[in-house]
Amino acid sequence: MAGFLLKRLLQAIFVLFAVTLTVSFAIRLTGDPALMLAQGAGSVTQEDLDNIRQALGLNEPFLSQYLDFVTGLVTGDLGRSFLGGTSVSLLVSKALPATLALAFTSMIVSIALSIPLGIHAAVNRGRPADQVIRILSLTGLSFPNFWLAIMLVLVFSITLRWLPPSGMDGILSFVMPAVTMGIILTATNVRLVRTAMLETLRAQYVQVARAKGLSESKVLYKHALRNCAIPLITYFGLQFGGLLGGIVVIERVFNWPGLGTLAFDAVAGRDYPVLQAVITVLALLIVAINLLVDIAYGLVDPRIRTR
């Protein structure tokens, strides 16, 4: 198991290096922050722009800037925002919990819906219940997440006044953004669970378990679901990583104070340190999630530890 973990950890370090290097280079192609900061200041000379770039450290060679960023990343100092001079580490530490809380809540909603619905569809293959679940999942796939979010706001906030329309203030503020993301994720996950269970339910050990007189719930959830857990763990883990990276739209619609909103504002203002830090933190989270998925593989199926 130690060799298995070491191999995955080395792969994770390489991925992080590649991501941070690519991001650091790519964001410098988006424009000159000095021009953004100089807007509204009246007439600006080339000397003024050069002074701004020097103050921000943008006149240094790219590799020097990248090494400074990596050094700061290791020590926990991500620099300061170009726009407000605030510590980037402080901005990220304030926004990260909000994004993680929303992502976890959305995944819980999705898993809680998709697993029983997928199993029910597989058990009732070809019957009306299966057809209804498949139609609903296809309908859910057809909804753009921003459209669904706006509809929920119109119905539950503006019309019924049951839920707060935006912001993060209490448990009720989680309902609409989590349900929005959860429904979109469930539409895909139900089909995945159904397909995995259909293959597993044909296995001989499931028939043996039923022949032993085990209850149907124990056969389905203890034997069948556990043996098709590998593809489900894979997809749910990758999906959570994608959720972290794609939650920007939902955070903007609900004015959620997370990394997505922080990144959006950084792009608009060409705030290199903030954008670089947000993408790096998201990459760290995605790599960590994939590492946990690999560890879960080893726990579910010990044969994988030797690969």
N, C-alpha and C positions, 0 to 999 in steps of 0.2 A: 504493500500500500504506500510506503514511503517513496519508492521509486516512481510510482504512478503519480503521486502528488508533485514530486519534484519536476517531472517532465511537463506536467500541465502548468506549473508555476513559471518555468522558463519560457514556455510558449506565451504566457500572459505578459511577461516582461517585454518580450520582443514585439508583441502587438501594441503595447502601450508606447514603446519607443517609436514605432512606425506611425501611430496615430498622432502623437504630439508633434513629430517632425512635419508631417503632412499638413496638419492644422496650422502650425506656426507659419509655414510657407504660404499656404493658400489664403489666409486672411489678410496677408499683406498685399494681395493682388486686388483687394476690394476698394482701395482708394486711400487717400492721404488724410489721416486724422488732423493734421495741422490745418488743412483747408477747412475742415468742419469746425474746428475750434475758433478759426479766424473769422467765420461768417458772422455778420452783424457788428463787427468791430470797425466798420468804415473802411477807409483805404488801408490796405495791408501791403507792405513791401516784401520783396524776396528775403530781405534780412530778417524781417519779423517772422516769416515762415521758418527760416533756418534756426532762429532762436527757439521757436516752439518745438521743432524736431529735436534739437539738442536737449532741451529740458525734458522731453519725453523719452530720450534715449533712442530715437529712431534713426539717428545718423550713424549708429554703430553697425558694423557688418552683421548680416543675418545670423551667421553661426554664433557670433558673440551674444546676440539677443536671445537666441535659442538656448544657449548654455546658461545664461542668466535665469531664463524661465525654468529650466530643469533644476537648477540649484535651488531656486525658490520653491519649486514644487516639493523637493525632498525635505526642505526645512519648514515647509508650511507657509511660506511667505510668497503669495502670488502677485505681489506688486500692488499698484494703486490705479484706480480708474482714471482714464484720461479726462473724463467729463467732470467728475466731482472731486477727484482726489481721495475718495474713500478707499479704504483697504479692500482689495478684491476678495481676500480670504473672508472678511466679515460679510460682504455681500453674498458670497456663495454659501456661507454657513447659515445665513438667515433664510435663503431661498430653498436650499436643499431639502430640509425637513418637509416643507409644503409639497414639493414635487413627489418625494418618496411616499408621503402619506396618501396622496391622491392616487399614485400608481398602485400601491398595495391594495387600497380600497377597491379600485377598479378591477384588479385581478381577482380579489376575493369574490366580488359580485359575479364576475365571469365564470370562475370555477364552480361556484355554488349553483349556477344555473346550467352550465354546459354539461357537467358530468352526469347528473340525474337525467337530463333531457336526452343526452346522447345515448345513455344506456337504455332508456325507455324506447327510443327510436330503434335501436338495434334489436332489442327483444321482440318488438312488434313490427319487424321488417315487412314492408309491403302493405301493412294495415293502415286504416285511417289515421291512427295516432302518429305513425311514422311519416305519413304524407303531410300532415299538418305541421309537424316539427320541422321537416325539411323545407316547406314553403315559408315558414316563419324565419328560418335561418337565412334563406335566400333573400327574403325581404330585408332583413337586418343588414346583409352585405350591400344592399343597394342604397342604403342611406348614407350620405356624407356626414361625417361626425359633426361638422360645424352646423349643418342644417338641423340635425336632431337636437343639438344643444340649444339652438335658437328657439325651436319649437317648444322645448321643455321650459325655457324661460318665459315664453309667451303664455303658456298654459298655467304653470304652477306658481309663477312669480307675479306676472302682471294681471292675469285673469282671476285665478283662485287666491292669490296672495298667501299661499301655504309655505313657500320656501324663499329664502333670500336670493335675489337675482345674481349677486356677484360677491367676490371677496371670500376670505377664509375667517369665519367667525362662528365657531361652534359646530356641533355635529350636523345640524341641518344643512350647513353650507356645503357639506360633502355629497349630499344626496344627488343633485342634478349632474355635476361633473362626473361622479363615479358611475352613475347609472348610464350616462351617455357613453363613456368609454367601455363600460361593462357590456352593454348591449352590442356594440360594434364587435368586441372581442368574442362574445358568446356566439355570434352568428357563424364565425369560423370554427370555434372550438367544438360546437355541437357536431358538426360534420366530421371533425377529426376523431372525436370520441366514438361516434357511431361506426366509422370505418374500422377503427382499431378493435372495437368490441365485436363486430361482425366476424372478423378473422379469428378472434380468440374463442368465441362461443362455439365454433366448429371443432375446436381441439378436443382430443379424447379425454384429457383429464377433467374437462368440464362435465362431460357426460358421466364420468366415473363419480365425480362429486355429487351429481344429482342422484345417481343410482344408490349412493350411500345414505340418501335421505336427508341431506343437508338442506336447510331452508334456501329459498331462491335468493334472498338478499345476501346470504353468506356466500353462495356460489358466485353471484355477480360481483360483489364488492370485495370479497376477500381473495377469491381465486382468479376470476376472469380479469377484473380491473387491475390487480397487482401484476399480472403477467403481461399486460399490455401497457404497463406504466412507462417503459423506456421511451417509446415515441412521444408519449404525452409529456413526460418530464422535459424532453428535448424541446418540444414546441412551446410549452408554457414558459420555459426559461428564456428561449430566444424571443418569444413574444413580449415578455416583461422588459427585456432590453430594448426592443423596438418601441415599446410603449413609453419608456423614459425619453427616448429621442424624438418621438412624434407627438408629444403631449402639448407642444407649443400652441397649436390652434385652440385646443380646449382651454388652456390657461388664459389665452387672450380673450376668448368669448366670456369667460366667467371672471375675468380680472383676478386670476389666481396668482398669489405672490410667490411663484416658484421659479425654477431655473429657465423654463420656457419663456416667461415674460422677461426675465433678466437678459436672456440671449437675444430676444427680439429687440429690446431697447439698445443693446450693445451693437447689433448689426446696423440699426438706424443711425447710431452716432459714431460708427467705426471705432468703437472702444476696444482696441486689440486685447488688452490684458483681461478684461471681463469676458469677452467672447472666447478667448483662448482657454481661460480657466473653466468656463462652463462646459465647453466641449470636452476638455480633458477629464473633468470630474465625471461627466456622463460616460466617457470611454472607460474610466476606472470602474464605474458601477457595472457596465455591461460585461467587462472582462471578469469582474468578481462573480457576477451571476453565472456566467458560463463555467467558471471554475467550480462553483457550487453544484452546477448541473453535472459536471464530470464526477464530482465526489458522490453525488446522489446515484449516478450510474453504478459506481463501485459498491454502494450499499445495497442497491436493489438487485444487481446481478454481479456477484463476485468474479465471474469469468472476465469481466471488462477490465479488472485491475491489472491483468497481465498483458494488456495490449499497449 
